Amino acid sequence: MKRQRKDGEGSSGMAPPPKKAKAKTAAKSTVMFGKNKDLAAFKKKQLTKKVRELRNEINRLEAANESLQSAKATAVGGLSALSRAWDQLDREVTRALVASGAAPSSAADDLDAAIAARKDAGGTDALQRVAPVPLALAGSESEDPESAAAAALTAAVGDRITRSAEALSLLVSTGATGSVGGEARVAAAEAAARRHEASADAHNDAIAALEAKLLEMRNERDAALEDLRIETNKTGKLRDAEAELQASLAETRDELDTARDEIRKFKTRASSSTVTVGGVGSSPASSAQVAELEEQVKQFKALAEAREADVIALKEKRIEALTTVGKLEAQVAGILTPDVLKSSPMFLHMQHREPELLAEIDQLKKELAAAQASNEELAQLAAGADAAARAALQQTLEEALGSAKRADSLASRYRQERDDLALRLKKAEAARAGTDTKREMYDRLCQSLDARISEMSAAAASASASADTASQVAAKSEAELRALSLDELVQHVAAFAPAAASAGALGPQLEALAKALAAAEADSTRLSKQVSDLSSRLAAAEAARADANVVSATAKQERALLTKKIGRLQDKAAAQSEVIAKLEAADAAGRTALEQVRAASTRLENELTTAKRIARTATQAQQAAGAEAAQATKALTAAQTKAAKLEVQLEDKVAELKTAETKTKQLARKFKKANASRSSISGTGDVAVLAEEVDMLRGLVNCSVCETRTKDCIITRCSHAFCRVCIDANLAARNRKCPGCGQAYHKDDVQSMYL
């Protein structure tokens, strides 16, 4: 039906309307592939973000593990100090008992030998050094090691308190006064242990705060670098799109030149055919075809102008993207610079506390050096557990990185194949559109030539019939002339002279018609060859399209595989979250054990208070003695003096406990703040804290007058800093008062400053 409609149009002499369906299809295909490219870029961005979150989470786990190990080391050091204090107390009590005669003289040597044996043996747990009596509790099997350790520690502290109370009661009943010195040494040892613990906690808090600040700034730098990378990718995409449009524009220009050549050739052929026919004139079909080709040339021109406009728009977008990239590079260069770090409050605070922290570090080194020998086994066990956990984390990290690399390679391969597929489809669509247009044009030309050939054949047949009739008439006339006389022959010749002239003129016309018929047959043969070539090119385009469909199916399969791998990465992220939950549970258990230790210490203090009260009661009872009254009075006075000192020390301990509670509350607030910061970095929490810190840093660095430029000069009279532009503007306006405090200054008081 379609071919019949075309034949009817050709015979009527009207050109078919131009078709734009294929051009619209090509445009839709381009838009579809653009959307697929954006979708792949978005998915790659999401995958990169998840990998970055996994890396940040692993770094946070390692930092938490290190802080946990430092807390363990601090706890072990405190236990060791408490163990040494108790050993010293045992020695004092034993010596007092030996001096009073309540114990044999070999008891002190036996106690020293037992203590040395415990230190040499090392034991299976640190509790053996602190409390050698309840070893059954410490070594018993329990499902919860933290609960068993806490119970064993509580039992050990209770047993040692009981033994100390019994020894003190015995000394008081026998009149020995050496126990007061033992209590003082115990108190001094406990005070030293608590000071050590407090200084270690303060040091760890300062280091943790500095590490948190550095981590936050590092995350900001990573975010800026990620934005820079995204903008660079966008710039690369714009360059690729510009190159594709340039190539398409070149193809359009080539097609336009080809169409112009075809029009020029067709016009030449049409003019030569018109001259050859001899005054007949050009056919309506040829005029319509010329008009159609001219319309196609106009369409090609419009398409070329539209593509040139697209190229200009893409160049403008590229310039904007390059501007954005430059701003991001400047922002990245401004983050984590030495000047910004040196002007930060955290750096100034740490610089101010550097001598104090160094002194505390030296003291900690000295105290920890004495505790390392007795804690080797526990350190080895903890190191084994840490090594296993670190190895598991490292393996998980390597698997995640490997999966991310494979995903990136698959994504790049999918993107490359998708671009190749888009290019091949675009070329196939363009070739198919050009082939269809040329096929329609050649069909119309074939129809026109067939009509001409049929007209020429009819004219040739009519001329042949006229020639045969003229030959018959000539033969009959010749026979009649032979029968006539000379005069009649002369008359007949005169009568047939016009007919002979017309027959003579008919011969050249017949020759011209034969030549035109041969030329038409040659054109028909050439056009048939061109139609066959176009058919072969159309088949090749269809085959290329089939190959492109196969490549598209392969790309979809690889996309499904990539989606599955992303799911596996999400499962691994969930496993990492479980590990984090376990570590947080272990941290909570450690805090519970610390609270139990503090409760045991409080109970020890209560027992010591009870022992003091018993000692005072015993001293009052001894005052009634006759001969030993003076000695008892002196002992009581000494005991009261030492008790007063112990009370002062106890008050100091209470103050230290209150300070420790205050620090604990501060740590809790810092922990909440760190959690809020982590939530804001992962995109699920409030970013008010980060915004407040950024505003604070910006206020410290920027000029307070213009709030845009950096401070680069200082007024030495009042030590306020501003930017040079604002100060010069005030001096030019004869305003010689500080914008911050209003104090008058001279031009020479303004000095340059470099942050």
ABEGO torsion letter per residue (X at the ends): XAAAAAAAAAAAGBBBBBBAAAAAAAAAAAAAAAAAAAAAAAAAAAAAAAAAAAAAAAAAAAAAAAAAAAAAAAAAAAAAAAAAAAAAAAAAAAAAAAAAGABBAAAAAAAAAAAAAAAAAGEABAAAAABAABAAAAABBBABAAAAAAAAAAAAAAAAAAAAAAAAAAAAAAGBAAAAAAAAAAAAAAAAAAAAAAAAAAAAAAAAAAAAAAAAAAAAAAAAAAAAAAAAAAAAAAAAAAAAAAAAAAAAAAAAAAAAAAAAAAAAAAAAAAAAAGGAEBBAAAAAAAAAAAAAAAAAAAAAAAAAAAAAAAAAAAAAAAAAAAAAAAAAAABGBAAAAAABAAAAAAAAAAAAAAAAAAAAAAAAAAAAAAAAAAAAAAAAAAAAAAAAAAAAAAAAAAAAAAAAAAAAAAAAAAAAAAAAAAAAAAAAAAAAAAAAAAAAAAAAAAAAAAAAAAAAAAAAAAAAAAAAAAAAAAAAAAABBAAAAAAAAAAAAAAAAAAAAAAAAAAAAAAAAAAAAAAAAAAAAAAAAAAAAAAAAAAAAAAAAAAAAAAAAAAAAAAAAAAAAAAAAAAAAAAAAAAAAAAAAAAAAAAAAAAAAAAAAAAAAAAAAAAAAAAAAAAABAAAAAAAAAAAAAAAAAAAAAAAAAAAAAAAAAAAAAAAAAAAAAAAAAAAAAAAAAGABBAAAAAAAAAAAAAAABBAAAGABBBABBBAAAGBBBBAAAAAAAAAAGBABBAAAGBBBBAAABBBBBX
